[in-house]
Amino acid sequence: MSSVPGAEATVEAANAAYYAAFEARDLDAMAEVWERSDRVAVTHPGWPTLHGWPRVAGSWDAIFANTAFIQFVLTDEAVHVSGTTAWVTCDENILQAGGSREGGEDLAELQGGLVAATNVFVFDDGRWRMVLHHGSPVAPGESESDAHGEDAS
Amino acid sequence: MSSVPGAEATVEAANAAYYAAFEARDLDAMAEVWERSDRVAVTHPGWPTLHGWPRVAGSWDAIFANTAFIQFVLTDEAVHVSGTTAWVTCDENILQAGGSREGGEDLAELQGGLVAATNVFVFDDGRWRMVLHHGSPVAPGESESDAHGEDAS
């Protein structure tokens, strides 16, 4: 199978555009990142999976409306390309504050958190589009050497 | 791009084989499901992402050793194929009990839980191999209409 020229770099750029849109809380920019189709899906931390662009977009609108400030520092980013599909895993080191877009930012309310993320992209019409984002909370104090079951509780 | 003949059905079978290996707590069967390479990754609920087959395999060994019984009922399964890559989203409705493989099953300890899962497969040498599993706990009482931020806390 032919691969996309310079794929890793362009996937990494698409991944960065996703986080830039999230930090800017810009729904138009977020819509540019995604493939606006029925097959897209998003799983926000603690949420059930939402399917299809209308529900995915609705979740972004709701999250942006309830986020006064959010900043991502990505670590452990790994990009893998297989043909015209790519998946990225990374750790989202998040600093955020609640409140509305219109309200003032209350820096006293800043919270940190760690989310493990999987982002899937498909190359179409000359560019990579996100088709899936899955973020899950990493329990405080968890290290890779701990052993736990596949338990939701 | 040429697609894999009958792809959706064979991806669904590969996905089912993953859960069968998990229910059987069979490391050999689980190894058959996965691509045993450096690019594979697993994110168990609440865990950080583990990279590469040795660490992924180690996590299965630890989980199987601490799981006396586990049963999955999959709902809302969606299979998407793009060339020779496929991704599956599904809800894992889990019934499980702790304890060791060697110890007896204590049915009084059965716990339920809901995990949102993303599974990625790559077609190679005539079959689909899992390259990524990401499972995340769905908070009790969460519905798709709730609005929450991308917060790990």
Interface residues (C-beta under 8 A of the other chain):
Chain A: M1 F22 R39 A41 T43 H44 P45 G46 W47 P48 T49 L50 H51 R55 S59 A62 I63 A65 N66 T67 I70 D76 A78 H80 S82 G83 T84 T85 W87 T89 D91 E92 I94 Q96 G98 Q111 G113 L114 V115 A116 T118 V120 V122 V131 L132 H134 G135 S136 P137 V138 A139 E142 S143 E144 D146 A147 H148 G149 E150 D151 A152 S153
Chain B: M1 F22 R39 A41 T43 H44 P45 G46 W47 P48 T49 L50 H51 R55 S59 A62 I63 A65 N66 T67 I70 D76 A78 H80 S82 G83 T84 T85 W87 T89 D91 E92 I94 Q96 G98 Q111 G113 L114 V115 A116 T118 V120 V122 V131 L132 H134 G135 S136 P137 V138 A139 E142 S143 E144 D146 A147 H148 G149 E150 D151 A152 S153
